[in-house]
């Protein structure tokens, strides 16, 4: 493997190793031949020559603002535990951002922001599928947010219609994100991408960071997934509005015929939603939203004999404060208010 300072393929200077992914190892490097900062991904696979051909086909077609670019791929021989091994070395666009996975891990991601990022992702998928490419591995770790725009990355598990014989790493796929039919056919298509994108949206709006641990901790999760009961068992956060729940449920339908017929149809359903607030927790007992220069807040305070909920716009009360005898009643009111004041 590479170390910091290594010269690779006569044109890359390794700056640091990034967190290893599910499929390959990623490095930050400087392409000093053309003075470009890039990500390098090193992938070992059964048929590296075919895999390089697959990646090069992507690099010629992946030119879209919501798709992370793949500049080139080449073969490289390295010594490993089993002797000399051939790897595929991919040069990818350097993205100075954070994944949806990273956002959910560090803070509450507003529901409206989640929907917008997934809309961007679906836009990328429309473009890719128009070029005969099925991604096959949609998940929060493969969506990078740069300047408030989502970019879809990591095509290691994809399929290209023009290269039907090229292998892909089916055994490495993130199975808890895959559609029920994948377990039977081991095949990916537009319908499985719609499903995986729906699961990604479900995770984002429900702030689920450890999806694999959560799902595999559910008894008989595969049977629940195949019967369409898995999301119901896990459940939505109470503030997620009904209109958005319905969109996610359709995207994650068990029968592909009941899902959105395309990524474009899925995206249009999301884009029709009008988010009026981007709520985030701003304190132990307060939620706030700042949209188009207007701030909103709803907070709960302890008062003599109960609890008081205040709703404000630009720090001025929108209505008289509401008193409740118990914390539970106050919390239920707040959740209901968020539920009703997120989507118009």
TANOR-V366157 format. One record per pair of residues at least 12 apart in sequence whose ideal C-beta (glycine too) atoms are under 7 Angstrom apart, sorted by sequence separation. I is the first residue (numbers start at 1). J is the second residue. D is the distance in Angstrom with one decimal. If there is no record, write none. Layout:
{{I:J:D} {I:J:D}}
//
This chain:
{{2:14:4.7} {4:16:5.8} {16:28:5.1} {58:70:5.4} {59:71:6.2} {142:154:4.5} {157:169:5.5} {179:191:6.6} {277:289:4.1} {309:321:6.6} {14:27:5.4} {15:28:4.6} {26:39:5.7} {27:40:4.5} {59:72:6.0} {75:88:6.3} {76:89:4.7} {156:169:6.3} {179:192:4.4} {278:291:5.7} {286:299:3.7} {298:311:5.0} {308:321:5.0} {309:322:4.8} {15:29:5.9} {26:40:7.0} {59:73:6.9} {178:192:6.4} {277:291:6.4} {285:299:5.7} {14:29:5.3} {15:30:6.2} {26:41:5.1} {55:70:6.1} {73:88:5.6} {74:89:5.4} {157:172:6.6} {218:233:6.1} {251:266:5.7} {285:300:4.3} {297:312:4.8} {308:323:5.4} {309:324:6.9} {13:29:6.1} {73:89:6.8} {157:173:5.5} {170:186:5.5} {179:195:3.7} {283:299:7.0} {285:301:7.0} {296:312:6.9} {12:29:4.4} {13:30:4.6} {24:41:4.9} {25:42:4.9} {56:73:5.4} {73:90:4.8} {100:117:6.1} {121:138:7.0} {135:152:6.7} {137:154:6.3} {296:313:5.5} {306:323:5.5} {307:324:4.9} {12:30:7.0} {24:42:5.8} {55:73:4.0} {178:196:6.4} {231:249:6.9} {306:324:5.5} {12:31:5.8} {13:32:5.7} {24:43:3.9} {72:91:5.1} {177:196:4.8} {277:296:6.0} {294:313:6.6} {295:314:5.6} {306:325:4.8} {11:31:5.7} {23:43:6.7} {70:90:6.0} {71:91:4.4} {135:155:6.6} {137:157:4.2} {214:234:6.8} {294:314:6.3} {303:323:6.9} {307:327:5.8} {11:32:6.4} {52:73:4.7} {71:92:6.9} {136:157:4.5} {231:252:6.0} {309:330:5.5} {11:33:3.9} {52:74:6.8} {70:92:5.4} {121:143:5.4} {136:158:5.1} {177:199:5.1} {247:269:5.1} {52:75:5.9} {69:92:6.8} {135:158:5.3} {136:159:6.1} {247:270:6.3} {307:330:4.1} {1:25:6.7} {68:92:6.2} {69:93:3.8} {134:158:6.1} {309:333:5.7} {2:27:5.9} {68:93:5.0} {133:158:5.9} {134:159:4.6} {228:253:6.8} {309:334:6.3} {49:75:6.9} {117:143:6.4} {228:254:4.1} {311:337:6.9} {48:75:5.7} {68:95:5.9} {125:152:6.9} {133:160:5.4} {227:254:6.9} {12:40:6.1} {117:145:6.3} {124:152:4.2} {132:160:5.9} {226:254:6.7} {120:149:6.0} {121:150:5.3} {132:161:3.5} {159:188:5.7} {202:231:6.1} {244:273:6.6} {120:150:3.6} {132:162:5.4} {206:236:6.0} {207:237:6.8} {243:273:6.1} {300:330:5.0} {121:152:5.4} {206:237:5.0} {136:168:6.9} {38:71:6.8} {55:88:6.7} {117:150:4.1} {206:240:6.8} {300:334:6.3} {55:90:5.7} {139:174:5.5} {176:211:6.2} {205:240:5.3} {52:88:5.2} {104:140:6.5} {137:173:6.2} {176:212:5.3} {298:334:5.8} {51:88:5.2} {136:173:6.8} {137:174:6.1} {48:86:4.8} {139:177:5.1} {48:87:6.6} {101:140:3.8} {138:177:6.9} {176:215:4.6} {205:244:6.5} {298:337:5.7} {48:88:5.0} {100:140:3.9} {101:141:4.5} {176:216:6.8} {239:279:7.0} {44:85:6.3} {99:140:6.0} {99:141:5.3} {103:145:6.7} {44:87:5.3} {45:88:6.5} {100:143:4.8} {43:87:6.2} {99:143:6.1} {42:87:5.3} {43:88:4.7} {99:144:5.4} {100:145:6.7} {180:225:5.7} {180:226:4.6} {202:248:5.1} {42:89:5.8} {43:90:6.9} {97:144:4.7} {98:145:5.7} {201:248:5.5} {287:334:7.0} {97:145:5.0} {40:89:6.3} {41:90:4.4} {95:144:4.7} {97:146:3.7} {40:90:7.0} {96:146:6.5} {198:248:5.5} {202:252:6.8} {40:91:6.1} {41:92:6.0} {95:146:5.3} {287:338:6.3} {136:188:4.0} {38:91:4.9} {39:92:4.3} {198:251:2.9} {199:252:6.2} {38:92:6.3} {66:120:4.8} {134:188:5.2} {197:251:6.6} {198:252:4.1} {39:94:5.8} {66:121:6.8} {134:189:5.9} {138:193:5.9} {38:94:5.3} {95:151:6.0} {134:190:6.6} {195:251:6.6} {37:94:4.4} {66:123:5.1} {67:124:4.8} {139:196:6.9} {194:251:5.6} {195:252:5.8} {66:124:3.7} {135:193:5.7} {138:196:3.9} {134:193:6.0} {138:197:4.8} {279:338:5.5} {31:91:6.7} {64:124:5.9} {67:127:6.6} {140:200:5.8} {67:128:6.8} {129:190:5.7} {139:200:5.8} {138:200:5.5} {64:127:4.4} {140:203:6.0} {279:342:6.4} {140:204:6.6} {195:259:6.5} {277:341:5.4} {9:74:6.5} {191:256:4.0} {194:259:5.2} {276:341:6.6} {277:342:5.4} {194:260:5.5} {276:342:7.0} {9:76:6.1} {275:342:6.4} {276:343:6.9} {125:193:5.8} {191:259:6.0} {275:343:5.9} {276:344:5.0} {194:263:6.1} {197:266:6.8} {274:343:6.6} {61:131:4.1} {193:263:6.5} {273:343:5.5} {274:344:4.3} {61:133:6.6} {125:197:6.9} {190:262:6.2} {194:266:5.6} {190:263:6.6} {180:254:5.4} {58:133:6.4} {122:197:6.2} {181:256:6.5} {68:144:6.5} {121:197:6.2} {118:197:6.3} {9:89:6.4} {118:200:6.5} {66:149:7.0} {68:151:4.8} {118:201:4.6} {66:150:6.1} {67:151:6.4} {68:152:6.5} {66:151:5.7} {67:152:5.5} {68:153:3.6} {70:155:6.6} {66:152:6.2} {118:204:6.9} {114:201:6.5} {114:204:3.7} {114:205:4.9} {111:205:5.1} {109:204:5.9} {239:335:5.6} {58:155:5.1} {238:335:4.5} {109:207:6.6} {241:339:5.8} {108:207:6.1} {239:338:3.9} {244:343:6.6} {58:158:6.9} {104:204:6.4} {239:339:5.4} {243:343:5.3} {238:339:6.6} {241:342:4.9} {58:160:6.8} {241:343:4.4} {57:160:5.2} {104:207:5.6} {239:342:6.9} {100:204:5.6} {105:209:4.8} {57:162:6.2} {104:209:5.0} {54:160:5.7} {57:163:5.8} {101:209:7.0} {54:163:5.4} {53:163:6.4} {54:166:4.2} {43:156:6.1} {53:166:6.4} {51:166:6.8} {50:166:4.8} {51:167:6.7} {50:167:5.9} {47:167:5.3} {46:167:6.1} {45:167:6.9} {45:169:6.5} {111:240:6.2} {115:244:6.6} {24:156:6.1} {23:156:4.3} {111:244:6.8} {23:157:6.4} {129:263:6.5} {126:263:5.0} {125:263:4.2} {126:264:5.0} {122:263:4.7} {126:267:6.8} {122:266:5.4} {123:267:6.0} {122:267:3.8} {23:169:5.7} {119:267:5.3} {23:172:5.0} {22:172:6.0} {119:270:4.7} {22:174:6.6} {118:270:6.5} {119:271:5.8} {115:270:5.3} {115:273:6.3} {115:275:6.9} {112:275:3.4} {113:278:6.2} {112:278:4.7} {110:278:4.0} {110:279:6.2} {110:280:5.5} {108:280:5.0} {108:281:5.4} {112:342:7.0} {111:342:5.8}}
//
